[in-house]
Amino acid sequence: MPVIFAAHGAPYYRDGDGKMVPFDHGNPQGLTTLFSGLREWAKSLPRPRSVLMLSAHWEARPLTIGATRTVPLVYDFYGFAEPFYEVEYPAPSAPELAQRVRELVGDSQPLAEAPDRGLDHGAYTPMAAMYPDADVPVLQISLPTMNPRTLFDLGRTLAPLRQEGVLIVGSGFLTHNLRAVSVRPDAPTPTWAAEFDAWSADVLGRRDVDSLITYREHAPGVRYALPTHEHFVPAIVALGAAIDEPGETTFPITGFLLGSMTKRSVEFGS
């Protein structure tokens, strides 16, 4: 299986016809095209037996395994209309995948369990776009640290799952500065966002581990692109899971929404 990093979009609701409608932030076109891009991307991927999800929206130390049964979603956002809190995504549980994660991580780091912790919007939003029938088992695990080297090594530890039909997904945004977003339909992309996006494409495309691990020190515009780092680091886990197998790196979705947020998503092919 390939490994992917997905720009996860925003919470959504389903209208009376069951159509998925993303929160538009006054700029519906960018989010609508991201949702449709995720759907088309999924059609081009091998169908996974299950998905292992690492979302920007769950940081917990030590590494924590989420629910292994279908439980309510985590609506980790505020001030939205009621329909956004009524969304369901009843993906099948993945207890066997949870056991494989325990086996692979083994004694390399401590593990915790959160059996009642459902999928957050960084997890269920891209999954609903990619697998709208909720028929692929999904297991979410936490980001146990913001340390790039540790996260890269975690990805490498999880890499054997690829041979078992598991799609490893990092979910976030390569640029994520909510103070810099603009709801103007014609909002320009700031120079720092464009430069950081281009740098990310180059480094991820070349699978340049050293540059990615030291991105905080060397990436152009990083302080503006990432006031906090949780939305970027799932890409480091993804590269770790891909690094030991040759393959092409592609960007199935590109462009910007809300001015400064790159939709760039990454596929590390096998």
N, C-alpha and C positions, 0 to 999 in steps of 0.2 A: 504494500500500500504506500502511496505517497504520504507526506506529512504536510499539513497546511497551517498557515496563519491567516485568519479571516478578520477583516474589519467588520465589527459585529453590528453596526447600525444602532437603532434606537428602539425603545419599546413600541409595541404595536397593539392594535385591537382587531377584531374581526367584525366586519359590518354584517348587515342582515343577510347578505348572500354568502357569508363565510369568507369573503375576500380579506386578505391581510392588509391592513392599512397602517403604515408607520406613522409615528408622531412626526409632524412635518417641520417643527421649529420655524415655520414661516418659509421654509425652503423645501417643498415636498419633492421636487424633481430629483435632487441629489440622493435622498434617502430611498425614493422609489426605485431609482436605477441601481442602487446598491442592493436592495432586496432582490430585484430581478436578476442582477448579476450573480448573486449567490446561488439562486435557483438554477441558472444555466450552468454554472460551474459544477454543481453537484451532478448534473446529468453527464458530465464528461469524466467524472471520477469513477473508479471501480466501486461497486457497491460494498460498503463495509459490513462486516459482521456486527461490529459495535463501534462506538465512538468514545475516545478518552478525551475529555474536555478540560482545558486549563484556561479559565476566564480571568480577565483583569479585575473582575468584581468579587473575587474571593481570595483574600489574603488570610492565611491562618498558619501559624507555626505551632507544632511541627506539621509536616506534610499530612494533610487530613483527607480522608476518603469520604465522599458524600454518600447520599442515600443509595442503597442497593435495592430499593423497591420504589415504586412510583408514589411520590409524595407531592404535596402542593408546591408550586413554584415560589421563588423568592422574588417579591416585587420590590427591588432595591432602588426605588426612585420615589420622588415626592412631587406633589402638586399636579398630578396628571388627572384627567377625567376618569370617572368610574370604570368605563369599559376596559381601560388598560389594566385594571386590577382584577378583571374577570377572565382574562386570557388563561387558557389551559394548554399544556403541551405534555400529554401523558405518554412520554416515550417509555418503552419497556425498560425494566431494570436490567442491570448487568452485574449480578453478583459474581459470576465467573471471572469477569474482567477485574473486579475488585481483588479477587484472590490472586490473580496473576500480578497485579501491581504490588501486593504484599510480598509475593515471592521474589519479584525482581528487585524491589527496594531493599528487602532483606535487612541486613544489619548496617547498611550504608548510612542510614539516618533514621531517627525515630518516626513512628507513624501514629496517627490518631484517627478516630472514627467519629463521624457526625451522621448517624443513621437517619436523622430527621431533616437533614439539610437538602432542600430541593435545588433545582437548577435556577440560577439567577439570570437576569436579562442579558448578560454577556454570553450566556450559554444557550438559553432557549431561543433568543432572537435569531441568531444565525442558523440554528438547527431547524427552526420552523420555516425559514426561507429555503433551506437546502433540502430538507426532508419533511415537507408539510404534512404528510400522513402520520407522523410520529410513530413510524414503524421500525426505527433503528434503535437498538438499545444504547443508552448514553450513561456514562459514569463521569461525574465531575470530581476532580481533586483540586486541592488548594494550591496557591502559590505560597511556598513556605518561607520565602525570602525575596529580597530585591537584589541580592548579590548575583551579578551576571555569571560568574564562573560556576557557582553552585547550581544555578538554573540550567546552564549548558550541560553540566554533568548529569543533572536529573534527566534531561532529554535523552542523553546518551544511554542512561540506565534503562529507560523505557523503550528504547528503539526495537528490541526483539518483538514487541507487540505488532510491529508492521508485518512481520512474516506470518502473523496469526489472524490477519484480516481486520486489524484494528486501525481505524483512522485517528491519528493523534492530531488534535486541533488546538492551536493557540488562538485565543480570541481577544481582540483589543482594538487599538488604533495606533499606527506608527507615529502620528502626531496627535496630541490630545491636550489642548489648552482651551478650556471652556471660556475663559475670559476673552479669548481672541476670536470667538465665533461671530459670524455676522448673518443676520436673517435676510439681508438684501439679496434679491434674486441674482444680481450681477456682482456679488461680492468678489473683489479681487483676492487672489492668493498672496499672502505676504511673502516677501523674499525668503525669510527664515524658514517658512514652512516648505516652500519649493526646494530650497537647498537641502533641508534635512530629509525630505522625501527622496530626492535624487541620490543623496549619500546612502540612504538605507537601501535603495534599489541596487546600487553598485556593490555594497558590502554583502548583502544577502545573495545577490546574483553570483558573486564570486565565491560565496561561502567562506568569507574572510573572518575566521574565528577571532583572531587577535584584535582586529578593528572593532568587531561587534562587542567583544568583552569589555573593551575600553571606550565604549561610545560616549560615556559621560565626560571624558576628558578631551575627546578629539572630534566628535561629530559637529558639523556646522549648525548653529542655531539651536543646539540642544536645550539650552535653558528656557527658550521660548516655546519650543516644540513640546517639551515635557517638563512642566512644573513639578509633576509627580511622575513616577516611572512605571506604575502598574499596568498601563495600557500597552507599553512597548515590550516589556520583558517576556510575554508569552512567545514572541518571535524568537527569542533566544532559546527557549525550551525546544521550539520546533526545529531550529537549526541543529541543536544537539542531537535530536532524534534522527536527523537526516545525514549527519556529517560522515558517517562511516560507510555509506553506500553511494557509489557514483550515480549521478542522475542530473537531469536538466532542472534548472530553477526558472520558473515562469511566474508572471504576474497577471493572473486572470482578470483582475479588476484593478483599475487605476483611476486617477482623477481626484478631484477635491469636492467636498461638500461644506457648506457653511463657511466658505472662504478658506479656512486654514486646516481643515481636517482631511487628511488624505484617506482615500478609500483603498489604497494599495493593499492588495492581498497577495499571498505568496503560496506557491505550490512547489514543494521540493519533491521532484519526481523520483521514482525508483528505477 
